[in-house]
Amino acid sequence: MENLDCMTREELWAFWNKHKFARTAKQLFPDRPKGYVVATRNLANYACNKSVAMACRERGDIDAASMYERIADRIYARDLPEYAKW
């Protein structure tokens, strides 16, 4: 799995925007493990929240950035199966 934390804000936003979940899920997880489409949706949600957090930090809104970072952290910890983590 690609490390989404190494992506720029723009790359994260593009990752979130481009996904047709079933098609992308098959590309990301060709072995099709249980829950792989949902995992792909959760990866996209992680990318979206991480991108927004980065934009908030860039404009100096640390409180909002922290909130979006906590959401991303929860998605990573609770909603991603081990095969989808980096």
C-alpha positions in Angstrom: 0.0 0.0 0.0 1.3 3.4 -0.9 2.0 5.7 2.1 -0.5 8.5 1.8 1.4 10.5 4.5 4.2 11.0 1.9 1.8 12.7 -0.5 1.4 16.5 -1.0 -1.9 18.2 -0.3 -2.6 18.3 -4.0 -1.7 14.6 -4.5 -4.0 13.6 -1.6 -6.9 15.7 -3.0 -6.4 14.1 -6.5 -6.4 10.7 -4.9 -9.7 11.5 -3.2 -11.2 13.0 -6.3 -10.3 10.4 -8.9 -11.7 7.3 -7.3 -14.3 5.1 -8.8 -14.2 2.9 -5.7 -14.7 -0.5 -7.3 -12.3 0.0 -10.2 -9.6 1.6 -8.0 -10.1 -1.0 -5.3 -9.2 -3.7 -7.8 -6.1 -1.8 -8.8 -5.0 -1.2 -5.2 -5.9 -4.7 -4.0 -5.7 -7.1 -7.0 -6.0 -10.0 -4.6 -9.4 -8.7 -3.5 -9.2 -9.3 0.2 -12.4 -9.1 2.3 -13.7 -5.5 2.5 -11.3 -4.1 -0.1 -13.9 -1.7 -1.7 -14.8 -0.3 1.7 -11.1 0.0 2.5 -10.5 1.9 -0.7 -13.3 4.3 0.3 -11.8 4.8 3.7 -8.4 5.5 2.1 -10.0 8.2 0.0 -11.7 9.7 3.1 -8.3 9.6 4.9 -6.7 11.4 1.9 -9.4 14.0 1.9 -9.1 14.8 5.6 -5.3 14.8 5.5 -5.4 17.2 2.5 -7.8 19.6 4.3 -5.7 19.5 7.4 -2.6 20.5 5.4 -4.5 23.3 3.8 -5.7 24.5 7.2 -2.1 24.5 8.5 -0.9 26.4 5.4 -3.3 29.2 6.2 -2.5 29.1 9.9 -5.7 27.6 11.2 -4.1 25.1 13.6 -7.3 24.2 15.5 -9.1 23.2 12.3 -6.0 21.3 11.1 -5.8 19.4 14.4 -9.5 18.4 14.1 -9.0 17.1 10.5 -5.8 15.3 11.6 -7.7 13.6 14.4 -10.3 12.4 11.9 -7.6 11.0 9.6 -5.9 9.3 12.6 -9.2 7.7 13.6 -9.8 6.5 10.0 -6.3 4.9 9.9 -6.7 3.3 13.4 -10.3 2.1 13.3 -11.4 1.9 9.7 -8.5 0.5 7.7 -7.7 -3.2 7.7 -4.1 -4.1 8.2 -3.6 -4.9 4.5 -4.5 -1.3 3.7 -2.1 0.4 6.1 1.4 1.6 5.4 
